[in-house]
Amino acid sequence: FLMKKKIKLPQRKNTTILPPSPPKLPIIGNLHQLGEVSHQSLSKLSKKYGPVMLLHLGGIPTVIISSVEAAKMVLKVHDLNCCSRPSPAGPRRLTYNFQDVAFAPYGEYWRQMRKVCVLELFSVRRVQSYRFIREEEVESLMNFISKSSTSSTPVNLTEKLFALTASVIFKIAFGKTFQGSDFDNHRFHEVVTETEAMMGSCLASECIPYVGWIIDRLTGLHQRLERVFKELDHFFQQVIDDHKSSERKKQDHDDFIDVLLKIIKEQSGFGAAMLSEVNIKAVLLNVFLGGVDTGVITMIWAMAELVKKPKVMKKAQDEVRSVIGDKGKVSDGDTDQLQYLKMIIKEILRLHPPAPLLVPRETMSHFKINGYDILPKMLVQVNVWGIGRDPEYWENPEEFIPERFADGSIDFKGQDFELLPFGSGRRICPGIYMATTLVELGLANLLYRFDWKLPDGMKEEDINMEEQTGLSITISKKTDLQLVPVKLY
Ligand code: HEM
């Protein structure tokens, strides 16, 4: 009928409804509202502007997600629309133009590289094959702490746990200890922190039109980026060359470089066609950054919360001591029986997720959340720190209460959107098993073998629980944690 009469129907105007935004300033947009600890400022802002909020970080439109329902929409329902990554200059340089996994844009290359990681590097079988490395390094830390306990001197746990995680990751990935490399512990810590900062911060020239480059010149960000890139590139190339050398001694296990070089040499296995030495270096950077910092941050917060709550500490120690008995040490396989310790780790990752805004995503196509239009090429950040402390989902959210996980119904593997320390969907962290095995083993041994006291004159309420400031993707405890060990075994 309409065709015959050729009646023209009124065209519905296609209006775009963007998420609510706080008022912005010219040029810098909402950058000034990020504050010193951005996930905390964003949490406050979202109380006013809602769980789907649009900010302009300089010229970059960024959607901030702050509720379980909205997180489910972006990471599950519309995961395919927003599972790419933005491409700022810092990560671009450090990942050899996104030839890694974590920052590679969504597509065939990323899919193949992710398969290499999931099936060849971070699989349960591979992680279990490194059991002796974890146990050896934990043992060496325990020996050091035992010595300190005889003189009742405080141990800088931040420094020591950093060295533990770094040694384990170095041996697993590069087949050597970092003590034997160009880095000493101190320099290595500095390089990780500096690289993290470069990955998280955007060059001003990218988000502030016209004048940003002047800020970059003044802050020296470009030079810092180049310096850290060259240092890492030199190190990675050296370890790869060592592995290819005919003089290299045969090891009884394959480290990550062996596995990746084998894939290239035999041209078999996942991603063989895609893999080159540059990809190996880029993936090593992901392992180096993803693997070291996050585990230390989790263990440090756990020890800080436990020492603030002696009853919880005692309960955790009672559990591990009754399960292990007088064996003298906790081994890799023992941690499966430590149910209370597992609850503690969940509670730590709820209160202190090492990546409070996950790793930024970039949208690839238009979709809607809560009636708002999300457009292609927008940045998406999920505030899992805010969700983990939202009274709508958690009773007494600011309190450290591991028992809230007693019924086992909530886990951090990406299915429960109120607890997302590892993200969810296609880009979920592939290193969950690798991370939790070391965190569990490290903490279990610290709790089994020692009682922990605060340094003389310090009270529980004196422990500084502030978070590090800055725009890094991972956020650690602001000050080092120093505790006095009292030896039991
Ligand atoms: C407590 C420890 C860890 C935490 C909290 C953590 C957290 C995260 C988060 C939040 C993401 C982004 C997820 C998303 O976009 O949805 C991620 C990605 C990633 N993580 Fe982890 N991570 C940890 C340990 C590790 C370890 C030990 C490794 C490997 C050695 C690792 C390797 C990676 C890689 C390669 C990605 C990028 C995945 C992709 O983009 O496809 N992580 N991690």
Boltz pocket constraint, residues with backbone or C-beta under 6 A from the ligand:
constraints:
  - pocket:
      binder: B
      contacts: [[A, 101], [A, 102], [A, 103], [A, 114], [A, 117], [A, 122], [A, 286], [A, 287], [A, 288], [A, 290], [A, 291], [A, 292], [A, 294], [A, 295], [A, 298], [A, 353], [A, 354], [A, 355], [A, 358], [A, 359], [A, 360], [A, 420], [A, 421], [A, 422], [A, 423], [A, 424], [A, 425], [A, 426], [A, 427], [A, 428], [A, 429], [A, 430], [A, 431], [A, 432], [A, 434], [A, 435]]
      max_distance: 6.0
